Amino acid sequence: MTFRAVEVLQEVDLILAEDTRTSAKLLKHFDINTHMHSHHMHNEHKTIDGIVQRLRAGENIALISDAGTPAISDPGFLLTRACVEAGIEVDCLPGATAFVPALVNSGLPNDKFVFEGFLPVKKGRQTRLQLLAEETRTVVLYESPHKLIKTLGQLVEYFGPDRPISVSRELSKLHEETIRGSAKEVLEHFVAHPPKGEIVVVIGGKK
């Protein structure tokens, strides 16, 4: 947390939080008593109009997510777009975004890269993997721990067993870890050591 972020969260009229229970711990730690409303992927379509009306009426509202930066594979894009279309000023305070340190410490080229976020779960997944396998820029993915083994297996299948990859988990947290190697080597590592926590996969581009 930056000093500016604490100041903003103390001064706004309302905080929109992805999970108010998680965010309550953060706010309590920094002695922030601002009222919170829940704003997440399951309700954001229904609440945006009301939020925009409050902003138009002169309120200042902050949006925070459980981890990382809002709108980067988290709620935030729909509200930001609605505010821009309504002529409402939007400020973004820089903060933690997992894919940036994962990309930097991967050792893979980062002058040009593709941020893919989460792959499709079912429909379109195979097609997406086939397209990404031909990508010459470094590819960055987000993945959940219980799907990582499956995804690494698919990377071996579609990208080849020798494609260089780096898997970072729990970045900026106590049990931060980065495993680098070929797709096959990294798959074998996580088969032997089941992963936990939030995960970023960085894949070298096709030569």
N, C-alpha and C positions, 0 to 999 in steps of 0.2 A: 504493500500500500504506500502510495506517495502522500506527502503532506497535502498536496492539492486535492487528491481524491478524498481524503478524510474531510477536508474543509467543505468540498462540494456536497458530500453526503450529509453533512451536518446542516447545511444551509437550504437544501432543496425542500419543496413542499411534500414530496412523495418519492419513495424508492420502489421501483419495480424490480422484483427479485425472482430468479428462476425457481428457487426453493427457499421460502421464507425461514424455514427451520435452520437450514445451512447458513443463510446470510445473517440470521439473528446472532449467531456465535461471533461472526466477524464484527458486526455493529456493536455488540456488547464490549468486545475487546477494545474498541476505539472510542467507547463512550458516545456512540451515535444513537440518538433517540428518535430519529425521523420515522414516521409511519411507513409501513411497507404494504404493498399489494403483490399478489402472486402473478407472475407473467412468464409463461412457459409455452412450449410447442403445442400443448393441447388446448390452450385457451387464447392464444395471441390473436387468432383471426377474429374472435368475438369481442375482444377488449380494445382493439386499436382505435375505433371511432370515438369511444368515450375518452380515451387518453388524449387524442388529438383535440377534442373539445376543451378539455381541461387546460391544455397547453395554450390554445387560442384565447382562453379566458385569462391568461397571464400567469398560470402556475409554472413553476420550474420542476421538472421531473427527471430523476436519474434512473438508469437501467443498469443492473449488475447481473452477472451470471455466476454459476457455482464455481467455475474454474475457467481460466483463459479469458478471452475478450469477447464480449457480446457480438453476435452476428457472424463470428467465425465458427461455423458448425455449432452454433448456439442461437437461441432466440435473439432477435434484434434487427434483422434485415427488414422485415415487414414494417415494423414501426418506424425505422429510419426512413424508408422509402415514403411512407405516408406523411411524415413530417416534412420531407423535402418537397413533396408535391403540394403540401399546404403552405409552403413558404415559412415554415417554422425553423428557427436556427437549431442546428445540431452540433454539439461539441463532442469530440471523442478524446477521452483521457487515456494516454498510453499506459499499458499494463502488461501483465504476463500473457504471452501467446505461445503455446507449446511448440508449434511447428518451427518457430524462428530459432531457438536454441538447438532443437533437434537437427535442423538443416545445417547450422553452423558447425556443430561438433561431430557431424557424420563423417566429415572428411571428403565428402563428395562435392562435385562442382556446384556452387551456389550463385554464380553470376546470372544464370537463367534456370528457372525451375517452374514446375506446375504444382499448384496446391489443389489436390483432388478432394480433400475432406474424407468423409466416409464413403466407401464403395456402396453401390446398390446391394441390398440384402439378397434379393432373389432376381426379380425381373431386370434384365439389362446388365447383370453383373458380368457374365461371360463376354458380352460384346465390349463392355468397358475395359476389361482386362486385356482383350485382344488389341484394342486401340492404344492403351497405355504401354503395351509391350513394344510398340513401334516408336514411342516417344523418345526423342534424342536428348531432351532436357531432363534434369533430375526431377523425379516424381515424389511428392509428399502425400502420405495417407494418414488418416486417423483410424484407429482400430480399437475395439474393446478386447479385454483380456481373454474372454471365453471364445472369441472368434479368431484370435491371432494365429493359432496353429493351422486352421483351415486356410486362412489367407496366405500364410507363408507357403503352404503346400501348393496353392494356386500360382503363386509367384514362381515357384520352381517349375511348374508345368508350363506356364505361359511366357515367362521371361527367361527361363533356362536356369539350370542349377548353379551356374557360375556368375550370374548377374550380381554385382556388388550391392549390398544393402546394409542399412544401419537401423536398428530398432532401439528407440529410447522410451523409457517409461518413468513415470513419476517425476518428471522434470521439475526442478526447483523445490522438491520435497525431500524428506529425510532419506528415503530409500531410492534415490535417483540412480539410474543405471542405463548404460548404452552398450549394446552388443553389435559389433561390426563383423562383416565377413561376406562370403558368398551366400546366395539364397539358401543353398543346401546346408551350409554350416550353421546359419542362424536358425533354420528350422530345427535342426538336430539339437541345438542348444535349448530351445524352448520346449521341445518334446521332453527333454530331460529335466528342465526346470520350468514348470508351469508358471506363466506370467500372472502378475497382479497389477492393478492400477491403470492409469490412463496411458495410452501407448501412441507413439508416432513412428511410422515406418517411412524411411527415406530410401529411394531406389535409384541407383545410377541409371542414366539414360542409355539408350541403345547406341552402340558404337557405329 
